[in-house]
Amino acid sequence: MTRGQRNGVLAWILAATAVGMVGMSFAAIPLYRLFCAATGYGGTPSIGLAAAPGSSGQSIRVRFNADVNPGLPWTFAPDQPEVSLDLGEQQVAFYHAVNQSSLPITGRALYNVTPDKVGKYFHKTACFCFNQQTLSPDQKMEFPVSFWVDPAIRTDPNTADVKVITLSYTFFHSLGDAAKSGALAKAGPHVGPMPAAELSAAEHKESSQTN
């Protein structure tokens, strides 16, 4: 092989590596979220089609936390500070937000649960996370979330001592803002009517706009 041919091969390898790294960077967030959804790693709730099995006779407390990323002129809070529910029983809770600006504003919410080790036992069945939510000036909107906690949390030695779970939501102006803060990669997976393809397209679009 001539020196020119070797240089050509080297250039091709470098170009292919660069393309591969870009592709991996776009795939990293969805792959991370799929991994977390399957394992409960990082406080990511378990997502699936399993229905709540019904009350087990044991209970647990769930606290609700709400935050707003700087730059989004909203107030955001849970309607209730916490609830006590039976393990295995479906529960519905509400958050509310108010747009305090003089213009319509769109936001997106991300969520997670703590302590991290309970993620695989906390089942979200519907929520407002990831979907665009647009509020007119001074408009207030209620956001429901439904969930249940697996009774198996009491038979796992690592989680048997957990008495309180905290469900946290943070509203961002966009997924791009969430990605910049590092919150997007660690967020729980989407639940609700927004198709996965639409979510992926939104992530890529907003990521490209912020780069």
N, C-alpha and C positions, 0 to 999 in steps of 0.2 A: 504494500500500500504506500502510495506516495505521500509526501508531507502535506500536499494540498488536500488529498483525500482524507487524511487523518484530521486535519483542521475542520473539514466539512462535517465529518462524523461527530466531532466534539461539539461543534456549534449546534448540530441537530439535537444532541443529548441535552445540552444546556437549555435549549428552547423547550423541549418536551418536559424537562423538570420544572421549568417556570410555569408552564401551563398546568401541570399537575398540582403544583402548590396552590395556584389560584383556585382550581376546582375544589381542592380539599378545604380551603378557607370558607367557600360558600357552603360546603356540605357539613362543616363542623357543627354548627348550631343545631340543624335538624337531627343529626346523628346523636349529638349529646342529649337532646331532649328525648329521643326514642330510647336511648340507654337508660335514662333516668326514669322514664315511664315504666319500663320493664322491671327495674330493680328497686325503685323507690329511693335511689341514691340522691343525696343532696336535698332531702326534704321534698322531693317531687312526688305528689300524690299518684296513686295507682289509677290508671284510666282504662276503662273497659266497659263491656256491655253487661257485666254481672249486676243483677238486681239486688237490692238490699234484702238480706235473708229474713229480716224481722227481729224483734227485740230478743236479746239473750238474757235479759234480767240484770245485766251489769251496766253500769253507766260510766260516762266520761264527760269532762267539760271541754268545750271548744271556745276559745277566745277569738275575737275578730280585731284585726289591726288594719288601718288604712293610712296610706301616705300619698303625697303628690310630688312628682318630680319638679324641681325648680324650673320656672319658665312656663308652667301650665297654670293659668289663673283660675283654678278651681278650688273649692273646698270639697273634701271627700271624707266620709266617716261611715262606720257601721251603724245600723239602726239599733243594734243591741250590743252591749260590750261582750257578752258571752252567753252560751246556752249550756244546759246539762241535757244530754241525750242518752238513750239506751244504745249500747253497742248493737250494730246490725239494723238499726232503725233509720229510715230515711228522714232527713231534716232539711228544712228550707230556712235560709237567713237572708237578710237584706242589707245592702249598702245604699248610700245616696250621695249624689254629687250636685254641686251648684256652680254654674258658670258665673263668675264675678266680674267678667270683662264686659265691654260694650259691643263685642263682636261674637259671632258664632265661632265656637272652638271645638275641634275634634280631638279626642284622646283615645288611648288604648291602655287597658289594664293588664298587668302581669300579676302572678300570684305564686305563693309557695307556702309550705307548712313547716313548723318547727315543734319539737326537736326533729332533726333530720331523720333519725332512725325510725320514725313512725310513718314515713312517706308511703310505704307499700301497703299500709293498712288504712289509709285515708282515701276514700273513693269519691271523686267528683263526678257527678252525673249530668250537671248542666251549670254553666256560669257565663258571665259576660266577658271573660278574659279574651284578649287578642282582637276581638271585634271592634271596629270603629264605633265610637259613641260621640255624636255631635249634639252639643247643647247650645241653644240660643242664649243671648244675654239674659242673665238672671234666672234662667231656666233651672229647675230642680228635676232630677230624674232618679227613680229607684232602680236598683240593680239586684235581682235575686240570684242566689246560688244554692244549689241542692247538693247534698253529700250524705255519706254514711261512713261509719267507722267499723272496720272488720272486727268481730269478736275475737279473732285469732291474735289480736294485739295483747290479750291477757295470757295466752299460752306461750308466747315467745319470751324467753328469759331476758332478752335485750330490751323489751318494751313493756314487760309486765308491771313495771313500777311507774309508768307514765300516767299521771292523773289529769293533765291539761295539755291540749294541743292548740297551737295558735295558727290561725289562717290569716295570712297577710296578703293584701293587695296594694299595688302601687300603680297610679295612673301616670302615664307618660304622654307627651304630645304626639309621639310617633314611635314606631319600632326602632327607627334609627337612633332616637335619643336613648331608648332602652339598651340598644346594642353598645352605644358609647359608654354607658355607665357600667357595663358588664352584667346587667340584670337579665338581659334576654337569654343568654346562654344558660343561666341557672334557673330560669323560670319553669314552672310546671307546664305540662303540655296543654294545648288548646282543647276545650270541650264545648260543644255547641254546634250551631248551624253553619259556621264558616267552614267551607271545604278545605282540606289539607292543601290542595293545589293553589287555592286562592291565598292561603296564609303564606305558603312558600314564595309565591310571586310577590306578595307584599313585602316580605323580608328582603328579597333580592333587590326589589325596586328601591326601597328605602335605604338599604345598605349602599347601593351604588350612588344614591343622591348625597350621602354623607361622606363618601370617599373623595 
